[in-house]
Amino acid sequence: MFEHFFQCPYCWEEISMLLDPSVSTTYVEDCEICCNPIEISVKFRQGELISFSAENLEQ
């Protein structure tokens, strides 16, 4: 597991998330600052993060 920093698409605060390099997936997690739901998509290849997105669900 490693820590990844990104900007919340709602409140624009920098937040962090622990990512497991053995799992590529899409899921919803609430922002730890403003509590809005963020759609997180992560893709790994051979243990390296190749894609990360944090999207506003209300678009």
PEPE-V412467 format. One record per residue. N is the residue number from 1. RES is the residue in three letters. PSI is psi in degrees with one decimal (* if undefined). OMEGA is omega in radians with two decimals (999 if undefined). NEAR is the number of other C-alpha atoms within 8 Angstrom. Layout:
N|RES|PSI|OMEGA|NEAR / N|RES|PSI|OMEGA|NEAR
//
This chain:
1|MET|143.8|3.06|6 / 2|PHE|156.6|-3.09|7 / 3|GLU|132.7|3.13|8 / 4|HIS|129.1|3.13|8 / 5|PHE|140.3|3.11|8 / 6|PHE|171.6|-3.10|8 / 7|GLN|131.7|3.10|9 / 8|CYS|132.4|3.14|12 / 9|PRO|-3.0|3.11|9 / 10|TYR|-57.6|-3.03|7 / 11|CYS|-7.7|3.09|7 / 12|TRP|10.6|3.07|7 / 13|GLU|148.7|3.05|7 / 14|GLU|127.8|3.09|8 / 15|ILE|167.7|3.14|11 / 16|SER|158.3|-3.12|8 / 17|MET|142.1|3.03|7 / 18|LEU|126.7|-3.13|8 / 19|LEU|139.9|3.11|8 / 20|ASP|112.7|-3.10|7 / 21|PRO|-6.0|3.10|11 / 22|SER|-1.9|-3.06|6 / 23|VAL|122.7|2.95|7 / 24|SER|124.4|-3.01|9 / 25|THR|174.0|2.98|7 / 26|THR|132.8|-3.14|8 / 27|TYR|172.1|3.13|7 / 28|VAL|132.8|3.08|8 / 29|GLU|142.3|3.14|8 / 30|ASP|144.6|3.04|8 / 31|CYS|137.1|-3.13|11 / 32|GLU|-11.9|3.13|6 / 33|ILE|-58.2|-3.03|7 / 34|CYS|-6.7|3.06|7 / 35|CYS|10.5|3.08|7 / 36|ASN|150.7|-3.11|7 / 37|PRO|131.7|-3.14|10 / 38|ILE|130.3|3.05|14 / 39|GLU|115.9|-3.11|13 / 40|ILE|129.3|3.04|12 / 41|SER|125.2|3.13|12 / 42|VAL|141.8|3.06|12 / 43|LYS|133.1|3.11|11 / 44|PHE|149.0|3.00|13 / 45|ARG|120.5|-3.14|7 / 46|GLN|43.9|3.08|4 / 47|GLY|0.4|3.14|7 / 48|GLU|136.1|3.09|7 / 49|LEU|118.6|-3.14|10 / 50|ILE|-17.2|3.13|8 / 51|SER|136.7|3.08|8 / 52|PHE|131.3|3.00|9 / 53|SER|146.5|3.09|8 / 54|ALA|107.7|-2.99|12 / 55|GLU|146.1|3.04|8 / 56|ASN|125.7|3.13|10 / 57|LEU|-13.4|-3.06|7 / 58|GLU|16.7|-3.11|3 / 59|GLN|*|999|3
//
